[in-house]
Amino acid sequence: MSPYGSAVTASNVETVSTVSGEDAPLRFLVVSPRQTFAVDVPSEGTLRIGRADECEVVIDDESVSRVHAVVRIGPPMTIEDAGSRNGTIVVGTKLGAHESMPVPLGGAITIGRAVLMLDRTVDLRERRAPESETFPPIIASPPMKKLFETIDTIAAAPLSALVLGETGVGKDVVARAIHERSKRASAPFVAINCAALPETILESELFGYVKGAFTGADRPKKGLFEAADGGTIFLDEVGELSMTTQAKLLRVLETGEVMPLGSSQAKHVDVRVIAATNRDLRALVLQAKFRGDLFFRLDGISVRVPPLRERPTDIRPLAEAFVTRTATRLGRTPPRIDPVVIATLEAHDWPGNVRELRSVIERAMTLAGSSLLLGTEHLVLKGALSAGPESHDPGLSSDERRERDRINAALRSTSGNQSEAAKLLGMSRRTLIRRLEQYEIGRPRKNT
Ligand SMILES: Nc1ncnc2c1ncn2[C@@H]1O[C@H](COP(=O)(O)OP(=O)(O)OP(=O)(O)O)[C@@H](O)[C@H]1O
């Protein structure tokens, strides 16, 4: 029972009594009119949810009170309404001011116009493409059939590979498919987003470090190259690597050896590198922003994943698969999709590609509740995502474009969390918000 008020319990939902142990870490998925993002749940303490900057989960919407609700990590994990203007609804039960109840796993929590859901995730590096998302044979358009064949060719070749394509097309999924169809399938697949981390942290993630390599390095750490030994490392957004890190990466590719930070001893690794980018690497090479020798090493063999607008016949099977997957996760019967919804989805141009389609479906499923028909009233397409980095913006100078791309990348890597993205970018949240307006980036938008 909450020290602040009475506790309400729901009998038919799975609640969470621990956030540690064997289970995958927990996160809150947040869908609000302007934002879609995920927030990892810490192992202890509280999470304030509200509009105010000091909240751990900031939802930028006027329907949300400044501090609307408080999650106590537990055990058991509970949510308490913090005296909000319009209450907190937990799977249909409205909490009055200072009432609390256990947080249900996978159940909708409504806070103003936003919906939150507690979800289990897997390790950040691995979470983008769990087994079930691995290139399911659900997509059958001619361009994708061709892509399947190319994936098999790439899988069999002992070369580095480059996966090209706009944001959200499924480069990550393709990289994993290459790994799983290769001889390395039983060894690890390790993925990292090169745009997500500042240079020094990225290098220590990639190459590891020895004890005492820098302040705070009180024990040695294995890098991802070592962790992927025998398998595949997937370097997402490779176009964002700094020149220094590019030089170090090139050395690993040329010698097959990694040098942990602070060490003078190289370690041999046998790792296949698959890199991905939504930027024109060749153009970056021409502008001296990407090393030509590294480009040629990475570009052993390349594959382009077509944008969703070039394969509209994939939209229906993908949408159906996302509906089934979300329903399974929520323990619901998958609803039928109204044919008008399919037609609407097929007519949309999907600047955020498959990722955008996935969030639109997940949001529709949340809004549909237990309805057995997913209708147009559940569909929110307008403003669901902003244009990706390849959108047309002839007015932007290249510096501005770079900054805009960095911001997009940071938002992607933090699943749209503005505060985290601002930290990564080394700017205040307010500055980030100003930039979002300046570059007309739809307010955080990317879901994982
Ligand atoms: N063929 C597919 N089948 C099922 N899910 C897919 C498929 N393609 C993409 N997805 C889903 O769409 C989302 C985006 O895919 P992914 O992360 O692979 O895109 P990306 O091209 O790597 O994006 P970015 O450039 O932003 O990193 C993920 O949730 C992924 O699971």
The ligand as an SDF file (V2000), in Angstrom:
LIG
                    3D

 31 33  0  0  0  0  0  0  0  0999 V2000
   11.3550   -7.3860  -43.0800 N   0  0  0  0  0  0  0  0  0  0  0  0
   11.0030   -7.0660  -41.8770 C   0  0  0  0  0  0  0  0  0  0  0  0
   10.2060   -7.8720  -41.1590 N   0  0  0  0  0  0  0  0  0  0  0  0
    9.8450   -7.5380  -39.9100 C   0  0  0  0  0  0  0  0  0  0  0  0
   10.2170   -6.4150  -39.2760 N   0  0  0  0  0  0  0  0  0  0  0  0
   10.9930   -5.5790  -39.9460 C   0  0  0  0  0  0  0  0  0  0  0  0
   11.4360   -5.8530  -41.2810 C   0  0  0  0  0  0  0  0  0  0  0  0
   12.1910   -4.8270  -41.6940 N   0  0  0  0  0  0  0  0  0  0  0  0
   12.2410   -3.9510  -40.6740 C   0  0  0  0  0  0  0  0  0  0  0  0
   11.5320   -4.4100  -39.6260 N   0  0  0  0  0  0  0  0  0  0  0  0
   11.3390   -3.7310  -38.3400 C   0  0  0  0  0  0  0  0  0  0  0  0
   11.3790   -2.3170  -38.5880 O   0  0  0  0  0  0  0  0  0  0  0  0
   12.1470   -1.6610  -37.6040 C   0  0  0  0  0  0  0  0  0  0  0  0
   13.3030   -0.9260  -38.2580 C   0  0  0  0  0  0  0  0  0  0  0  0
   14.2150   -1.8750  -38.7870 O   0  0  0  0  0  0  0  0  0  0  0  0
   15.8040   -1.6920  -38.6460 P   0  0  0  0  0  0  0  0  0  0  0  0
   16.1650   -1.2310  -37.2810 O   0  0  0  0  0  0  0  0  0  0  0  0
   16.4180   -2.9380  -39.1640 O   0  0  0  0  0  0  0  0  0  0  0  0
   15.9940   -0.4850  -39.6710 O   0  0  0  0  0  0  0  0  0  0  0  0
   17.3430    0.2570  -40.0940 P   0  0  0  0  0  0  0  0  0  0  0  0
   17.2980    0.3760  -41.5650 O   0  0  0  0  0  0  0  0  0  0  0  0
   18.5140   -0.4560  -39.4880 O   0  0  0  0  0  0  0  0  0  0  0  0
   17.1180    1.6620  -39.4270 O   0  0  0  0  0  0  0  0  0  0  0  0
   18.2260    2.7780  -39.0200 P   0  0  0  0  0  0  0  0  0  0  0  0
   18.8930    3.2290  -40.2640 O   0  0  0  0  0  0  0  0  0  0  0  0
   17.3640    3.8240  -38.4510 O   0  0  0  0  0  0  0  0  0  0  0  0
   19.1260    2.1180  -38.0280 O   0  0  0  0  0  0  0  0  0  0  0  0
   12.5750   -2.7170  -36.6140 C   0  0  0  0  0  0  0  0  0  0  0  0
   11.6510   -2.7440  -35.5700 O   0  0  0  0  0  0  0  0  0  0  0  0
   12.5010   -3.9980  -37.4120 C   0  0  0  0  0  0  0  0  0  0  0  0
   12.2520   -5.0990  -36.5890 O   0  0  0  0  0  0  0  0  0  0  0  0
  1  2  1  0
  2  3  1  0
  2  7  2  0
  3  4  2  0
  4  5  1  0
  5  6  2  0
  6  7  1  0
  6 10  1  0
  7  8  1  0
  8  9  2  0
  9 10  1  0
 10 11  1  0
 11 12  1  0
 11 30  1  0
 12 13  1  0
 13 14  1  0
 13 28  1  0
 14 15  1  0
 15 16  1  0
 16 17  2  0
 16 18  1  0
 16 19  1  0
 19 20  1  0
 20 21  2  0
 20 22  1  0
 20 23  1  0
 23 24  1  0
 24 25  2  0
 24 26  1  0
 24 27  1  0
 28 29  1  0
 28 30  1  0
 30 31  1  0
M  END
$$$$
